Amino acid sequence: MEEHFFQCPYCWEEISMLLDTSVSYQVYVEDCEVCCNPIELSVRYEEQELTAFQANSIEQ
């Protein structure tokens, strides 16, 4: 597991989430710990190195 810091696409606060480095490609939804809005995370690892990260708001 690796902690990754980024800006929430809703409230713009810096937050962090734990990412699983053992899975090479992941897309999932987690709520912001500040504003509680859902964030779609897209994460890619190559040889346990983070190569791509996106945090997007979800249209409701």
VENBEL-V491193 format. One record per backbone hydrogen bond with DSSP energy under -0.5 kcal/mol. NH is the residue of the N-H (numbers start at 1). CO is the residue of the C=O. If there is no record, write none. Layout:
NH_CO ; NH_CO
//
This chain:
2_19 ; 4_17 ; 6_15 ; 8_13 ; 12_8 ; 15_6 ; 15_13 ; 17_4 ; 19_2 ; 21_19 ; 23_20 ; 24_22 ; 26_43 ; 28_41 ; 30_39 ; 32_37 ; 36_32 ; 39_30 ; 40_56 ; 41_28 ; 41_39 ; 42_54 ; 43_26 ; 44_52 ; 45_24 ; 46_49 ; 49_46 ; 51_44 ; 52_44 ; 54_42 ; 56_40 ; 58_38 ; 59_57
//
